[in-house]
Amino acid sequence: MSKDHSHTHTHEVQSNLTFDEKIVKLLEHWVKHNDDHAATYRDWAQRANKNNMTDAGRMILDAADMTMSISKKFEEAAKIIQKKQA
């Protein structure tokens, strides 16, 4: 099975940012990354449904929903850290 994109990237941020700033940036990156994946999952769920694979489509849609739940957790974590900074 081939992939349409590569995941070659690092999560290490080399800069003068504090640990709190770095982790918030990382969490924001993960949210964006997850949101992109969830959109792709939803697209493929629709495609599966159109090709009479409704059970598979439902599972893929569930995965998209789970991915968005993870993003919400990352957003909540970022908010907690940002509150601490204020």
Backbone as JSON, one array per atom type, in Angstrom:
{
  "sequence": "MSKDHSHTHTHEVQSNLTFDEKIVKLLEHWVKHNDDHAATYRDWAQRANKNNMTDAGRMILDAADMTMSISKKFEEAAKIIQKKQA",
  "N": [[0.85, -1.18, 0.0], [0.63, 2.15, -0.91], [1.59, 5.45, 0.14], [0.2, 8.74, 0.11], [1.53, 10.89, 1.03], [4.32, 12.09, 2.94], [5.59, 11.51, 6.23], [7.83, 12.63, 7.22], [9.13, 14.56, 9.43], [10.26, 16.64, 12.07], [9.63, 16.97, 15.58], [10.99, 18.48, 17.25], [11.72, 21.62, 18.43], [13.95, 23.99, 17.79], [14.91, 26.73, 19.32], [14.63, 29.93, 20.96], [12.45, 29.68, 22.52], [10.41, 29.19, 25.42], [9.85, 26.21, 27.39], [7.06, 25.92, 27.79], [6.05, 27.52, 25.68], [7.03, 26.08, 23.5], [5.72, 23.58, 23.77], [3.05, 24.32, 23.43], [3.1, 25.23, 20.77], [3.71, 22.8, 19.55], [1.44, 21.27, 20.22], [-0.48, 22.76, 18.82], [0.41, 22.26, 16.22], [-0.07, 19.49, 16.08], [-2.87, 19.47, 16.23], [-3.58, 20.74, 13.82], [-2.47, 18.88, 12.03], [-3.93, 16.55, 12.69], [-6.52, 17.47, 12.03], [-6.28, 17.76, 9.27], [-5.89, 15.07, 8.56], [-8.34, 13.98, 9.46], [-10.14, 15.2, 7.7], [-9.38, 13.96, 5.32], [-10.02, 11.32, 5.98], [-12.81, 11.53, 6.19], [-13.46, 12.12, 3.55], [-12.67, 9.72, 2.29], [-14.39, 7.97, 3.56], [-16.84, 8.76, 2.49], [-16.33, 8.04, -0.17], [-16.08, 5.28, 0.12], [-18.69, 4.66, 0.9], [-20.08, 5.36, -1.44], [-19.23, 3.34, -3.02], [-20.53, 1.09, -2.24], [-19.64, 0.15, 0.23], [-20.56, 0.41, 2.9], [-20.31, -0.37, 5.62], [-17.54, -0.3, 6.03], [-17.15, 2.37, 5.39], [-18.51, 3.58, 7.5], [-16.86, 2.85, 9.64], [-14.51, 4.2, 8.95], [-15.44, 6.81, 9.08], [-15.99, 6.9, 11.81], [-13.35, 6.77, 12.72], [-12.46, 9.26, 11.85], [-14.0, 10.92, 13.49], [-12.97, 10.17, 15.99], [-10.37, 11.08, 15.7], [-10.82, 13.83, 15.64], [-11.69, 14.13, 18.25], [-9.34, 13.66, 19.62], [-7.9, 15.9, 18.77], [-9.38, 17.88, 20.09], [-8.65, 17.32, 22.74], [-5.93, 17.99, 22.63], [-6.22, 20.73, 22.1], [-7.45, 21.56, 24.48], [-5.39, 20.97, 26.28], [-3.46, 22.81, 25.42], [-4.76, 25.21, 26.04], [-4.83, 25.05, 28.84], [-2.1, 25.23, 29.43], [-1.55, 27.76, 28.37], [-3.15, 29.36, 30.02], [-1.75, 29.07, 32.39], [0.51, 30.51, 31.77], [-0.41, 33.08, 31.74]],
  "CA": [[0.0, 0.0, 0.0], [1.45, 3.36, -0.98], [1.11, 6.63, 0.86], [0.16, 9.94, -0.72], [2.39, 11.93, 1.6], [5.36, 11.62, 3.85], [5.54, 12.02, 7.6], [9.19, 12.94, 7.68], [9.31, 15.86, 10.05], [10.68, 16.53, 13.46], [8.83, 17.72, 16.52], [11.91, 19.24, 18.07], [11.76, 23.03, 18.05], [15.2, 24.6, 18.25], [14.74, 28.18, 19.36], [14.72, 30.54, 22.28], [11.16, 29.57, 23.17], [10.35, 28.46, 26.68], [9.21, 24.89, 27.24], [5.62, 26.14, 27.65], [5.79, 28.0, 24.32], [7.31, 24.98, 22.57], [4.7, 22.54, 23.82], [1.84, 24.89, 22.83], [3.3, 25.17, 19.32], [3.63, 21.4, 19.16], [0.03, 20.9, 20.3], [-1.15, 23.42, 17.69], [0.81, 21.5, 15.03], [-0.77, 18.21, 16.1], [-4.27, 19.74, 15.91], [-3.65, 20.96, 12.36], [-2.16, 17.6, 11.39], [-5.1, 15.7, 12.89], [-7.64, 18.0, 11.27], [-6.03, 17.39, 7.87], [-6.16, 13.63, 8.43], [-9.78, 13.75, 9.62], [-10.79, 15.58, 6.44], [-9.08, 12.89, 4.37], [-10.81, 10.16, 6.38], [-14.21, 11.78, 5.82], [-13.53, 11.98, 2.09], [-12.61, 8.3, 1.95], [-15.63, 7.35, 4.05], [-17.84, 9.02, 1.45], [-15.99, 7.22, -1.32], [-16.43, 3.89, 0.46], [-20.15, 4.58, 0.86], [-20.49, 5.4, -2.85], [-18.82, 2.07, -3.63], [-21.25, 0.02, -1.55], [-18.85, -0.34, 1.37], [-21.08, 1.26, 3.97], [-19.75, -0.73, 6.93], [-16.19, 0.26, 6.06], [-17.31, 3.83, 5.43], [-18.9, 3.96, 8.86], [-15.67, 2.71, 10.49], [-13.6, 5.29, 8.6], [-16.03, 8.02, 9.65], [-15.73, 6.83, 13.26], [-11.94, 7.14, 12.93], [-12.39, 10.72, 11.69], [-14.55, 11.5, 14.72], [-11.99, 9.93, 17.06], [-9.25, 11.98, 15.44], [-11.24, 15.16, 16.07], [-11.7, 14.1, 19.72], [-7.94, 13.82, 20.04], [-7.58, 17.31, 18.56], [-9.99, 18.64, 21.18], [-7.81, 17.12, 23.93], [-4.74, 18.81, 22.43], [-6.62, 22.14, 22.26], [-7.66, 21.78, 25.91], [-4.07, 20.99, 26.92], [-2.83, 24.09, 25.07], [-5.43, 26.25, 26.83], [-4.35, 24.93, 30.23], [-0.73, 25.75, 29.48], [-1.62, 29.2, 28.11], [-3.67, 29.98, 31.25], [-0.65, 29.06, 33.35], [1.44, 31.57, 31.37], [-1.03, 34.43, 31.92]],
  "C": [[0.89, 1.24, 0.0], [0.79, 4.49, -0.21], [1.14, 7.81, -0.09], [1.06, 11.04, -0.19], [3.37, 11.31, 2.59], [5.17, 12.23, 5.23], [6.93, 12.34, 8.12], [9.25, 14.38, 8.14], [9.67, 15.63, 11.51], [9.76, 17.35, 14.34], [9.71, 18.49, 17.5], [11.97, 20.68, 17.55], [13.02, 23.63, 18.66], [15.04, 26.12, 18.18], [14.92, 28.68, 20.78], [13.38, 30.49, 23.01], [11.29, 28.84, 24.51], [9.73, 27.09, 26.42], [7.71, 25.04, 27.02], [5.27, 26.58, 26.23], [6.0, 26.88, 23.29], [6.18, 23.95, 22.57], [3.37, 23.05, 23.24], [1.95, 24.85, 21.31], [3.17, 23.74, 18.81], [2.17, 20.92, 19.17], [-0.76, 21.51, 19.15], [-0.84, 22.69, 16.38], [0.04, 20.19, 14.95], [-2.24, 18.39, 15.75], [-4.42, 19.92, 14.4], [-3.45, 19.65, 11.62], [-3.35, 16.65, 11.5], [-6.29, 16.16, 12.07], [-7.5, 17.67, 9.79], [-6.34, 15.91, 7.64], [-7.66, 13.35, 8.52], [-10.54, 14.11, 8.35], [-10.58, 14.5, 5.38], [-9.91, 11.65, 4.7], [-12.27, 10.33, 5.97], [-14.41, 11.63, 4.31], [-13.56, 10.5, 1.7], [-13.81, 7.53, 2.48], [-16.74, 7.54, 3.03], [-17.59, 8.16, 0.22], [-16.36, 5.76, -1.07], [-17.95, 3.71, 0.37], [-20.66, 4.54, -0.58], [-20.15, 4.1, -3.58], [-19.37, 0.87, -2.88], [-20.43, -0.65, -0.45], [-19.27, 0.45, 2.61], [-20.53, 0.92, 5.35], [-18.34, -0.17, 7.08], [-16.25, 1.78, 6.14], [-17.65, 4.33, 6.81], [-17.69, 3.88, 9.81], [-14.68, 3.85, 10.22], [-14.13, 6.61, 9.16], [-15.85, 8.06, 11.16], [-14.28, 7.23, 13.56], [-11.76, 8.65, 12.8], [-12.9, 11.41, 12.96], [-13.59, 11.33, 15.9], [-10.8, 10.88, 16.92], [-9.6, 13.4, 15.9], [-11.33, 15.23, 17.6], [-10.3, 14.27, 20.27], [-7.53, 15.29, 19.88], [-8.15, 18.18, 19.67], [-9.18, 18.51, 22.47], [-6.54, 17.97, 23.83], [-5.06, 20.29, 22.62], [-6.82, 22.47, 23.74], [-6.32, 21.85, 26.65], [-3.38, 22.32, 26.65], [-3.44, 25.22, 25.89], [-4.98, 26.23, 28.29], [-2.96, 25.54, 30.37], [-0.74, 27.27, 29.3], [-2.18, 29.96, 29.33], [-2.58, 30.11, 32.3], [0.32, 30.21, 33.05], [0.9, 32.96, 31.69], [-0.87, 34.95, 33.31]]
}
